[in-house]
Amino acid sequence: MTVEDGTGLENADSYVDIDFADAYFSARANDKWSELETTEKESLLVKSTDFIDHSYRWKGRRKTEEQGLNFPRVGLINSDGFTVVSVPVQLKQAVCEGALISISGNLFKISEANGAVTSEKVGNLAFTYDVSQKAKDETLYDAINLRLRGLYKEPKQDKIISIKVQRA
């Protein structure tokens, strides 16, 4: 595991080192994390960094073309109006939260757009969706999203969701 030090390392694959993660989880009395071996912790931090690095449209631009991760960035102003330099602490915290989610599941998951199909009928095509599952999927990563607010571009609300085409 190579931890980004704020200079734009070409081979960086994590924003967080074990010491930071251990202190983060110790302050929150998280026993799950302390029970893991060092190699498991490293793997979870790398997976979480990968997920977070590719899941957001970040503000600003990468510091160098060669850097392995999306941070450090230039031209990044957070929601408080401060210039962000190096790797922000809220990003490190989000990576820790992602690693914790990864202990019991997979960050990279595919969910049904309308909720999980709970029944189906082939003749005349009838489907039933479990919308409670959809709501669960949409709120699963609040621990990550809330920490990163102000660092990424919010999704546009003016996109086309569906369109009806009629022939004349």
N, C-alpha and C positions, 0 to 999 in steps of 0.2 A: 504494500500500500504506500503510495506517495501522496503526501498531504500538500495541498496548495498553500504556499507561504505568502501569497499576496504579490508575487513578482510575475506570475503567468507561466508557471512551469509547464513544459511541453508534455511531461509524463505524469502530471498530477491526475489522480483518480478519486480523491476524496477531499472534502472541505474540512473534515474534522479528524483530529487524531484521537487516539484511545484515551489520553489523559483528559482532554476536554469532555469527551463523552462520559467517562467515568465520573468526573466531577458534576456534570449536568444531571446524571441519573442519581448520584448519591444525594444531591441537594433535594431531589424529589422522592427520596426513599424508594427507589425502584429496584426491587429484588430480582426481577427477571434479568436485567442487564448484568448485574454483578455475578450471576450464576454462569455466564457464558465464558468460554475460553477466548483467549486473545485472538486467535485466527477467526473464530466465529464473529467476534466484534468487528474486526477489520472487514470481513466479507459483507456484513450488514451495512457498514458505513459506506463502502464503495457502491453497493447496490442502491442505497438511498440517495447518494450523491448523483448517481447516474439517472435515477428517476426524476429527481428535482431539476437537475441540469437540463433535461430534455422536455419537461412538462410545462414550462412557462416561457412566455415571450418577455424577456427581460428588458427593462429600460436601459438606456445608454447603449454602449457598444463595447465589444471585447477590447481589452487593452492591447493585445497582439494577436496576429493571425495564427501564430504557432502554438498558443497556449492550449493545454489539454482540456480545460474546463471553461465555462462561460464567465467565471470571475477570476481575476479582477476585471472591472469595467471602468470605462471613462464616460463622463457625461451623465452619470447616474446620480440623481437627486432624490432622496427618499421623501416620504410623505410629510416629514417635518421640515423639509427645505434644506437639509444638510447634504453636502456632497459625500457620497459613499466611496471610500477608498479601501483597497484590499478586499478581504472577505468579511462581510458584515456578520456580527454576532447572531442576528436573527436568522441568517441563512444556516449558520452552524447549528443553532437550536432546531431548526426545521429538519436538518439532516439527522439529528439525533432522534427526533420524533418519527421520521421515516424508517429509521433502523429499528425502532421499537415496534412499529407496525409490521415490519418484515419478519420479526420473530415468530409471529403467529399467522402470517399470511404472505401474500405476494402483492407488492405495490403495483406491479404491472399486471393488471387484470382486465378482462374484457367483460363488460356488462351489457345487458340488453338495453336498448334505447328507451323502450316503453316499460321496463321492468321484466322480471323473469317470466317466461311462459309457464303457467301452472296447469293449463289444459289446452287441448287443441282438438279440432274435428276436421278431418280431411274432406268429407263431402260437404260442399257449400262453404268451405273454409271458415271456421269459427275458432278464434283464439281467446284466451283469457290471460291477462297479465297481472302479476303481483306487484302493484304499484308501491307497496310498502318496501319491497326489495329495492326498487328504483330510488326511493327517498333515502334508504340506508346507504346505497352506493354513492349518492351525491354528497352526503355529509361525512363520509368516512375519513376524509383527510383534512378536516378543519384544523387539527393540531398543526398541520404543515401550512395550510393556506393562510391562517391568521398571522403566523409569524412572518410570512413573506410579504404581507400586504405593504404596498408602497415601493416594492422593488421590481414588480412585474407590471406589464401592461394589462389592464382589465380587459376581458373579452368584450368585443363590441356587441351592443344590444340591438343593433339595427340590421342583423343578418336575416336572410330569408330562411324560414324554417320549413315551410311547405308551400306549394303552389298548385293551383288547379288549372289544368289546361282543358279547354273545350274546343271541339272542332266546329267550324262554321258550316 
